[in-house]
């Protein structure tokens, strides 16, 4: 005989879950603030909280009187703040792109890098640079978006070809082959043009160093717009994942959902690669970790992916500059150290059953 749970036990369980959710969000926001401080203070020259405080609240005259080394103010305003903004936006962008891909494909192994979109953007930018075309902000974003569009077109064909069979394993395999092909083309072009390697070495390794300030307004516009549209698309994405026939019966066009989501992924990935270069695994690890923390509810999952993406990018950048302050170490190094084993573990967990 089935017995109903005691009302007090149900209420206590609900209260515990509510407190747990609030605690998780509080921890995420706290870690984000800590990573922001680390990103601003770490590196060479190393700055103090007093330097940061004076740069934020003092006027120019009192600032010159209070800080013994004026270069500290220049480092904050010209280097650290643009680097921080770029890290927050690109990290959140890759987290959002990975969330959309994994949500729509229902496969935790999908991400812009594992399906070749990141590598397609990088290939297009390298090609433009080798051809000697002036790399203005407009050209930089345009080339990255064209490369992402080309890779995304192939990805859309693969997604539509496999949606009836629900065979995401084939999608992952073909995406990995496409990523390897684009990476091989990029390497081949750089070997043929040796002068290009040194000129774009930092960008190719995936770096937040030397981020052009003129790129940030365009990056912010693209990212914030895509974040807003992503929230608006959540009901349609949820319906499509429960079944295309059900979505169609409720007036939702599955093909339109696929197209809009793919455009969002391409814009977010292309804009990120244009600014920071190809930083891999962020879009893979972040959505999966967010799902473990806040569950599968779409709005909470997306919000956590945005926060965790920003945290991981700024934290990785800050840690590399804290460990090696006099070098231009790339945040892609800790991301690869975390992401590669994570990817292998996901593959093992998925195909063990």
C-alpha positions as CSV (number, residue, x, y, z in Angstrom):
1,X,0.0,0.0,0.0
2,X,1.4,3.4,-1.0
3,X,1.6,6.0,1.7
4,X,1.7,9.7,1.2
5,X,4.8,11.6,2.5
6,X,4.2,13.5,5.6
7,X,3.4,17.2,4.9
8,X,6.1,18.4,7.3
9,X,8.7,16.2,5.7
10,X,7.7,17.5,2.2
11,X,7.9,21.1,3.5
12,X,11.3,20.5,5.1
13,X,12.6,19.0,1.9
14,X,11.4,21.9,-0.2
15,X,12.9,24.4,2.2
16,X,16.2,22.5,2.1
17,X,16.3,22.6,-1.7
18,X,15.4,26.3,-1.7
19,X,18.3,27.1,0.7
20,X,20.6,24.9,-1.3
21,X,19.8,26.7,-4.6
22,X,20.3,30.1,-3.0
23,X,23.6,28.9,-1.5
24,X,24.8,27.7,-4.9
25,X,24.0,31.1,-6.6
26,X,25.6,33.0,-3.7
27,X,28.8,30.9,-4.0
28,X,28.8,31.4,-7.8
29,X,28.5,35.2,-7.5
30,X,31.2,35.2,-4.7
31,X,33.6,33.2,-6.9
32,X,32.9,35.5,-9.8
33,X,33.8,38.6,-7.8
34,X,37.0,36.8,-6.5
35,X,38.0,35.9,-10.0
36,X,37.4,39.5,-11.1
37,X,39.7,40.8,-8.4
38,X,42.4,38.2,-9.3
39,X,42.2,39.1,-12.9
40,X,42.7,42.8,-12.1
41,X,45.5,42.4,-9.6
42,X,47.5,39.5,-10.8
43,X,50.4,39.8,-13.3
44,X,53.2,42.2,-13.8
45,X,53.3,44.7,-12.3
46,X,51.4,43.2,-9.4
47,X,48.8,45.6,-8.0
48,X,47.2,46.0,-4.6
49,X,43.6,46.5,-3.5
50,X,44.6,50.1,-2.6
51,X,45.7,50.7,-6.2
52,X,42.4,49.3,-7.5
53,X,40.3,51.4,-5.0
54,X,42.1,54.6,-5.9
55,X,41.6,53.9,-9.6
56,X,37.9,53.4,-9.1
57,X,36.9,56.2,-6.7
58,X,39.6,58.9,-6.9
59,X,39.7,61.8,-9.4
60,X,42.7,62.3,-11.6
61,X,44.4,64.9,-9.3
62,X,44.1,62.9,-6.1
63,X,45.1,59.8,-8.0
64,X,48.4,61.3,-9.1
65,X,49.1,62.4,-5.5
66,X,48.2,59.1,-3.9
67,X,49.8,56.5,-6.2
68,X,53.6,56.4,-6.2
69,X,53.8,54.7,-9.6
70,X,51.6,56.2,-12.3
71,X,52.1,53.2,-14.4
72,X,49.8,51.2,-12.1
73,X,46.9,53.3,-13.2
74,X,47.8,52.9,-16.8
75,X,48.0,49.1,-16.4
76,X,44.6,49.0,-14.9
77,X,42.8,51.2,-17.4
78,X,44.6,50.3,-20.6
79,X,45.3,46.6,-20.0
80,X,43.6,44.9,-17.1
81,X,40.0,46.4,-17.5
82,X,39.8,45.6,-21.3
83,X,41.2,42.1,-20.5
84,X,38.7,41.6,-17.8
85,X,35.7,42.7,-19.9
86,X,36.9,40.5,-22.8
87,X,37.3,37.5,-20.5
88,X,33.8,37.9,-18.9
89,X,32.0,38.3,-22.2
90,X,33.8,35.6,-24.1
91,X,33.6,33.1,-21.2
92,X,29.9,33.7,-20.9
93,X,29.5,33.5,-24.7
94,X,31.2,30.2,-24.9
95,X,29.2,28.9,-22.0
96,X,26.0,30.0,-23.7
97,X,26.9,28.5,-27.0
98,X,27.8,25.2,-25.4
99,X,24.5,25.2,-23.4
100,X,22.5,25.8,-26.6
101,X,24.3,23.0,-28.5
102,X,24.0,20.5,-25.6
103,X,20.4,21.4,-24.9
104,X,19.3,21.0,-28.5
105,X,21.3,17.9,-29.3
106,X,20.7,16.3,-25.9
107,X,24.3,15.3,-25.8
108,X,26.9,16.6,-23.2
109,X,29.8,15.9,-25.7
110,X,28.8,18.7,-28.1
111,X,30.4,22.1,-28.0
112,X,31.6,24.7,-30.5
113,X,35.1,23.3,-30.4
114,X,34.3,19.6,-30.6
115,X,32.0,20.2,-33.6
116,X,34.5,22.4,-35.5
117,X,32.8,25.9,-35.3
118,X,35.7,27.4,-33.2
119,X,38.3,26.0,-35.6
120,X,36.3,27.3,-38.6
121,X,36.4,30.8,-37.2
122,X,40.1,30.6,-36.5
123,X,40.8,29.3,-40.1
124,X,39.0,32.2,-41.7
125,X,40.9,34.8,-39.6
126,X,44.3,33.2,-40.3
127,X,43.4,33.2,-44.0
128,X,42.5,36.9,-43.9
129,X,45.8,37.7,-42.1
130,X,47.9,35.8,-44.5
131,X,46.3,37.5,-47.5
132,X,47.5,40.8,-46.1
133,X,44.0,42.3,-45.7
134,X,43.9,45.1,-43.1
135,X,42.6,43.6,-39.8
136,X,40.2,46.3,-38.8
137,X,37.6,45.5,-36.1
138,X,34.9,45.1,-38.7
139,X,37.0,42.8,-40.8
140,X,38.1,40.8,-37.8
141,X,34.5,40.1,-36.7
142,X,33.4,39.6,-40.3
143,X,36.1,37.0,-41.0
144,X,35.4,35.1,-37.8
145,X,31.7,35.1,-38.5
146,X,32.2,33.9,-42.1
147,X,34.3,31.1,-40.9
148,X,31.8,30.2,-38.2
149,X,29.0,30.4,-40.8
150,X,30.8,28.0,-43.1
151,X,31.4,25.5,-40.3
152,X,27.9,26.1,-39.0
153,X,26.4,25.4,-42.4
154,X,28.0,22.0,-42.4
155,X,26.9,21.5,-38.8
156,X,23.3,22.3,-39.6
157,X,23.3,19.8,-42.4
158,X,24.6,17.2,-40.0
159,X,22.1,18.1,-37.3
160,X,19.2,17.9,-39.8
161,X,20.4,14.7,-41.3
162,X,20.6,13.0,-37.9
163,X,17.6,14.5,-36.1
164,X,15.2,11.8,-37.4
165,X,17.5,9.0,-36.3
166,X,18.4,10.8,-33.0
167,X,22.0,9.6,-33.6
168,X,24.2,12.2,-31.9
169,X,27.2,9.8,-31.9
170,X,27.5,10.3,-35.7
171,X,27.2,14.1,-35.2
172,X,30.0,14.1,-32.6
173,X,32.3,11.9,-34.9
174,X,31.7,14.0,-38.0
175,X,32.1,17.3,-36.0
176,X,35.4,16.0,-34.6
177,X,36.6,15.2,-38.1
178,X,35.6,18.6,-39.3
179,X,37.5,20.3,-36.4
180,X,40.6,18.3,-37.2
181,X,40.4,19.2,-40.9
182,X,40.1,22.9,-40.2
183,X,42.9,22.8,-37.7
184,X,45.1,21.0,-40.2
185,X,44.4,23.6,-42.8
186,X,45.3,26.4,-40.4
187,X,48.6,24.7,-39.5
188,X,49.4,24.1,-43.2
189,X,48.9,27.8,-44.1
190,X,51.0,29.0,-41.2
191,X,53.8,26.6,-42.2
192,X,53.8,28.1,-45.7
193,X,53.8,31.6,-44.3
194,X,56.4,31.6,-41.5
195,X,56.1,35.4,-40.8
196,X,52.5,34.9,-39.8
197,X,53.3,32.6,-36.9
198,X,55.1,35.2,-34.8
199,X,52.6,37.9,-35.7
200,X,49.6,36.0,-34.5
201,X,51.2,33.5,-32.1
202,X,49.4,34.9,-28.9
203,X,46.1,35.0,-30.6
204,X,46.4,31.5,-32.1
205,X,47.1,30.1,-28.6
206,X,43.9,31.6,-27.3
207,X,44.9,34.7,-25.2
208,X,43.3,37.7,-23.5
209,X,46.6,39.6,-23.8
210,X,46.6,42.7,-26.1
211,X,42.8,42.8,-26.6
212,X,42.1,45.8,-28.8
213,X,39.8,48.1,-26.8
214,X,37.9,49.1,-30.0
215,X,36.7,45.5,-30.3
216,X,34.9,45.5,-26.9
217,X,31.8,47.5,-27.8
218,X,31.0,45.2,-30.8
219,X,31.7,42.2,-28.7
220,X,29.4,43.4,-25.9
221,X,26.7,44.2,-28.4
222,X,26.8,40.8,-30.0
223,X,27.1,38.9,-26.7
224,X,24.4,40.7,-24.8
225,X,22.0,40.5,-27.7
226,X,22.5,36.8,-28.1
227,X,22.1,36.2,-24.4
228,X,18.7,38.0,-24.4
229,X,17.5,36.0,-27.5
230,X,18.7,32.8,-25.9
231,X,16.4,33.3,-23.0
232,X,13.5,34.0,-25.4
233,X,14.2,30.8,-27.3
234,X,14.2,28.5,-24.3
235,X,10.5,27.6,-24.6
236,X,10.9,26.6,-28.2
237,X,14.1,24.7,-27.5
238,X,12.4,22.8,-24.7
239,X,9.5,21.8,-26.9
240,X,11.7,20.6,-29.7
241,X,13.7,18.5,-27.4
242,X,10.6,16.7,-26.1
243,X,9.6,15.9,-29.7
244,X,9.3,17.7,-33.0
245,X,5.8,16.4,-33.6
246,X,4.6,17.8,-30.3
247,X,6.3,21.1,-31.0
248,X,4.7,21.4,-34.4
249,X,1.3,20.6,-32.9
250,X,1.7,23.6,-30.6
251,X,2.7,26.0,-33.4
252,X,6.5,25.8,-33.0
253,X,8.5,25.3,-36.1
254,X,11.4,22.9,-35.3
255,X,13.4,24.0,-38.3
256,X,13.1,27.7,-37.3
257,X,14.3,26.8,-33.8
258,X,17.3,24.9,-35.2
259,X,18.1,27.9,-37.5
260,X,17.8,30.6,-34.8
261,X,19.8,28.6,-32.2
262,X,22.5,27.9,-34.8
263,X,22.8,31.6,-35.7
264,X,23.2,32.4,-32.0
265,X,25.9,29.7,-31.6
266,X,27.7,31.1,-34.7
267,X,27.5,34.7,-33.5
268,X,28.7,33.9,-30.0
269,X,31.6,31.6,-31.2
270,X,32.7,33.9,-34.0
271,X,32.8,37.0,-31.8
272,X,34.7,35.2,-29.1
273,X,37.3,33.8,-31.5
274,X,37.7,37.2,-33.1
275,X,38.8,38.7,-29.8
276,X,40.6,36.0,-27.9
277,X,41.4,33.3,-30.4
278,X,40.4,29.7,-30.2
279,X,40.2,28.8,-26.5
280,X,38.9,25.2,-26.4
281,X,36.8,23.2,-24.0
282,X,35.0,26.2,-22.3
283,X,31.8,25.4,-24.2
284,X,32.1,21.7,-23.3
285,X,32.9,21.8,-19.6
286,X,30.8,24.8,-18.5
287,X,27.2,23.6,-19.4
288,X,27.9,20.2,-18.0
289,X,29.2,21.6,-14.7
290,X,26.2,24.1,-14.6
291,X,23.8,21.2,-14.9
292,X,25.4,19.3,-12.0
293,X,25.1,22.4,-9.8
294,X,21.6,23.8,-10.6
295,X,19.8,20.9,-12.4
296,X,18.1,20.7,-15.8
297,X,15.6,23.6,-15.6
298,X,16.4,25.6,-18.7
299,X,16.5,29.1,-17.3
300,X,18.6,28.2,-14.3
301,X,20.9,26.0,-16.5
302,X,21.5,28.9,-18.9
303,X,22.1,31.4,-16.2
304,X,24.6,29.1,-14.4
305,X,26.3,28.5,-17.8
306,X,26.7,32.2,-18.3
307,X,28.1,32.7,-14.8
308,X,30.4,29.7,-14.9
309,X,31.7,30.6,-18.3
310,X,32.7,34.1,-17.1
311,X,34.2,32.6,-13.9
312,X,36.3,30.0,-15.7
313,X,37.7,32.3,-18.3
314,X,38.6,35.1,-15.8
315,X,39.9,32.6,-13.2
316,X,42.0,30.8,-15.8
317,X,43.5,34.1,-17.0
318,X,44.1,35.4,-13.5
319,X,45.8,32.1,-12.4
320,X,48.1,32.0,-15.3
321,X,49.3,35.5,-14.7
322,X,49.6,34.8,-10.9
323,X,51.7,31.7,-11.5
324,X,53.8,33.2,-14.3
325,X,53.4,37.0,-13.9
326,X,56.2,38.0,-16.4
327,X,54.9,35.9,-19.2
328,X,51.9,36.1,-21.5
329,X,50.6,32.6,-20.6
330,X,47.4,31.7,-22.2
331,X,44.2,30.8,-20.3
332,X,43.7,28.0,-22.8
333,X,46.4,26.1,-20.9
334,X,44.4,25.5,-17.7
335,X,41.2,25.1,-19.8
336,X,42.8,22.3,-21.7
337,X,44.2,20.7,-18.5
338,X,40.6,20.6,-17.2
339,X,38.7,20.1,-20.4
340,X,40.6,17.2,-22.0
341,X,40.3,14.8,-19.1
342,X,36.7,16.0,-18.6
343,X,35.9,15.2,-22.2
344,X,37.4,11.7,-21.9
345,X,35.4,11.1,-18.7
346,X,32.2,12.1,-20.5
347,X,32.9,9.8,-23.4
348,X,33.6,7.0,-20.9
349,X,30.5,7.6,-18.9
350,X,28.3,7.9,-22.1
351,X,29.5,4.8,-23.9
352,X,30.0,2.6,-20.8
353,X,26.2,1.9,-20.6
